[in-house]
């Protein structure tokens, strides 16, 4: 208790469940709705009709913040307010532990990554009222694109450059676009760390330097980057050599809690407080409660062990997927700058039968393989009236179709082994089906040729 309440740090050794529950009940009895003699005559008195719902939330019913500030203390909810303060402090400690050692402030917000990015952009609007553009190195993921549209800004898409197999940030195009539009008309640069291979994390140090030189804010989408020491190192280095105003990460992807929360963090405490004050109204305490329980149960030693295991599983997945690719006359794409996601080519499958590529994705899904993405060549997708060619591949024309797999926090060796076994079977079945279809087509073509000769 001394470690968490006085120092605001995550305990080194995890607590057992009964200790955590006792701690939460201690917090809950500090909220006015749980006082024995409480007399509530307002419209928001923490009344809950269902006992099941009350128990699910440990009777912490008031949520967090006040109507004008999500981080403010609520007088009649001292326990919930303390929960909020402690969660933000413990999460800050873990962000430092994960590699961003100079981060000064953060808060948990009860929205997923996309809406949390929108909140950051809306906060910047007040600082840069003339700005209407956001410079965005392309990443084919809908929520980060919609976050800019929802905030009322115009995304300026910077296409990636192909270097070997990797898709990397086109720094010349970024700087040229800043000069063309005028720095005062640009709200921010919106970069990305964690992403699907063959795209790799943006060149954060170079982008941060450009942002500092042109006095342009820089917001980083670090969706599932906390689990990667490389992604966190990029953010730390970017802040050291240039400018990073805020970086946003998901709770569920990095801390294995239910979807619904994110962490907004940065190096300027006053700016992070501005973002928290931009949030209108009070907020649900559920995401804060979930991540606090999780970190108290793991402790820093438990979380570091999970990070270590994830990195080991990435190496294992990489080596085993390469062997499988070689066996099927495909190859593991060389993407050394991506520390979480891998990609295996599907060139031969695509050449034999283009439809077999998308069919492979369906086959894997029906065999209970989740998370693997099959990316065909040439797909087109329109998002909020913007048309993306080659959607999902992060570029207009990637050289081959491919399959993604990722080593994310919590993955086990069994997951990798079962995935590879099922992928092997699906690839064999797809090739067999493609050969059969080609044989049928050859017979049809032969019959058509005979008929034409007879005519």
Secondary structure, 3 states (H helix, E strand, C coil): CHHHHCCCCCCCCCCCHHHHHHHHHHHHCCEHHHCCCCCCCCCCCCCCCCHHHHHHCCCCCCCECECCECCCCCCCEHHHHHHHHHHHHHHHHHHHHHCCCCCCEEEEECCCHHHHHHHHHHHHHHHCCCCCEEEEECCCCHHHHHHHHHCCCEEEEECCEEECCEEECCHHHHHHHHHHHCHHHEEEEEEECCCCCCECCCCHHHHHHHHHHHCCEEEEECCCCCCCHHHHHHHHHHHHHCCCCEEEEEHHHHHCCCCCCEEEEECCHHHHHHHHHHCCCCECCHHHHHHHHHHHHHHHHHHHHHHHHHHHHHHHHHHHHHHHHHHCCCCECCCCCCCCEEEEECHHHHHHCHHHHHHHHHHHHHCCCCCCEEECCCCEEEECCEEEECCCCCCCCCCCCEEEEECCCCCCHHHHHHHHHHHHHHHHHHHHHHHHHHHHHHHHHHHHHHHHHHC
